[in-house]
């Protein structure tokens, strides 16, 4: 299918019949990904295991702005299937991909391996991150923070943005680039902007009406 666009028990997700292998075309790059269908029966971490429209939108933005992202140290929040982080590794970013639970991290690592023949300039790294926290081995100075389609649950907005603020505070020149499908973002709209203001985070927002995605540039208020 092509789209243009620990505990002792860690399941082998290759054996899960709900997974599909997709080839996602971004510019002149073809990225192979194991993912879940966005419909039907799902296992743990289904949100992380789907190629969401916001991820494809962000990947296209990264490709169109390769010179801006290349050679930068980047952390991705809620990496999911790994589409954007894998692309960043291919174009030359030093990227740390993060997600919450073991199954999501397993999916990430397998997708990184699947694309090893694509010629990473820098192999993407993977670590576990719980939003609201910023452990020393992760809370370093980054040039950029990225994320896609990770704003969809009200209760997750504050911890997400708390982690973002902690990361941004390490580098006053850094910014958080967030792509989010409009329909997923709508349930968190008021809460998101309220927490941004409370935490002292400024933003610029563009909306692509054709792709139905928001693109945010978020920085610490100066």
N, C-alpha and C positions, 0 to 999 in steps of 0.2 A: 504494500500500500504506500503510495506517495502522497505527501502533503506539501503543498507550497506554503507554504507557511511553516559491653554486650553480654546478652544472655547466652546460655549454651545453645538455645534453639534460634537459629537464623535461617528462615526458609529460603530455599532455592527458587527464586522468582521465575527462573526460566521454565519451571514446571507448572506455573500458574496459567491455566488456560484462558484467563481473562486478559492476559498480556498480548499485545500485538507489536510487531516490529514495523516501524514506520520510517520512511526516508523523507526527511524534511529539507527542502531546497531553500537555501538562503543565499541569494546572489549566485556566485560560482562554487558554493560549498554545498555538498550533500551530506547531511548528518543523519546517521542511523540511530534510532531510539526505540528501546522497549518502552511501551506505555500501555495504559488502560484506555479503553473506549470511554468517552464521556457519558455513556449511558449503560444501563444493564446492571448486572451483579458485580460487586466490587469487594476487594479485601481491604485490610487495614491500609491507611495512608492513601486512599484513592485520590484525595485532592492533590497530593504530591505526584501521583503517577499518571496524570493526564497532561497532554500537550494542550494547554489552554491558549486561547487567542491572544491574550496579553503577552505570553511568552514568545509567540511568533512575531508579534508587533515589535517587541523589544529587540529580538534577534535581527529583524530587518533594520531597525534604527542603529544597532551596533555595526552592522555591515556597511550601511551608508556612511557611517562616521568612523571607519576603521582607523584612520590616522589619529583620531582623538582617543580611542580606547587602547590602541597598541602600545606596548611597553609600560603600561600602567599597572600598579598593584591594586587589585580589585577584590572585594568580598561580595558574594551574592547571597542574599537572604531567601530562604524558601526555594531552593534550587529545583525541586521537583524532578522532572526527567533529566534535567541537565542541559537542555538545548542552548541556553544563552551562555552558560559557563563553558561548555565544550567549544562553542564558536569563539569565545574570548581566548581560550587556550590556543586555538588554531591561528588566530590573527596576531598573537604575540603578547597577550596580557598575562600577567602573573595572577592567576585567579584562585581564590579559596571559595569553594562551593559549600554551602551549609544547608542542613535540614534538621528535623527534630528526632525522628525515631529510626530504629535499626533497619526497618524494611525500606524506608526512603533512602537511607544511606547506601544500602545494598544495591538498590536500583541505580543510583547515581554512579557508583563504582563500576557496575556492569556496563552502563552506557558509555562511560569514559573509555573502558577497555575496548568496546565494540568499535570505537572511532579512532583507535590508536594508529591505524594505517593512514589516517588523514594528515598526519604530520604535525603534531602539536609543536609549536615553538617553545611552549612551556606546558608541561603536563599539569592539568588542573588537580588541585588538592581538595580533599573532602574532610569536613569535621562536623560533629554534632553541635548544634546551637539551639538552646531554648530561649525564645524571645523574652525580653525583660532582664536577661542576664548578659554579661559580657566578660567571660573568663579571660585570664591573662594570655593564654595561648591563642586567643582569637582577637581580643580587644587591642589591636595594634594600629599603627598609622597606615591608612589606605588612601590611595588617590581618589578612588570612587567606591561607592556602594551601589549595587543594582538589585532590582527585584521585579518580578512580574506576576500579576494576578494573585497577589498575596493579601490583598485587602478585601475581605468578603465576610468576616465574622466580627461583630462589634466587640466581643470580649477579647479579641486578639489585637485590636488596634493599639491600645495603650502599651502593652509589652513590646510590640513591634517597634513603635516609635521611641520607646525608651532605649532599646538597643541601638536604634539608628542614632539617637542623640549621643550616646556614649561613644559610638564609633566616630561620628563627626567631630566630637570634641578633641580627638587625637590629632586632627589635621584641619586647621581653619579654612584651608583651600579646598577641602573635599566637598562632595555633594552626593546626595542619594538620588539616583535616577530610577523612577518607578513607572512601569507601564501597567495599566489595569483596565480590563474590560469594563465598559461603562455599566453594563447590567449587573456585574458582580459587585462593583463599587457602590452602587446606589443605596444598598441597605446600611452602609457605614458612613454615608456622606457627611452628615452633621457631626457625628462623633469624631471622624477623622480630622476635620478642620478645627474642631474644638480642642482636641489633644495637641495638634500642631501648635496652635496659639499658646496653649498652656505651657508647653515645653520650650517655647522660644524658638520655634523652627519656622523659617520663611519658605515660601514656595512660589514657583511659577508653574502654571498648568496649561497645557494645550490639549485639545480634543480633536481627534481624527474622526470626522463624522462618517467617513466611508468604512473605516475599520472598526468604528465604534469602540475606540480605546482612548483613555486618558494617558498623557505623558506628563509626569511631574519631575521638576528639578527642585530638590529640597536642601536647604542649607541652614546652619545655625545662624540665628539673628545676630547681626553685628551692630 
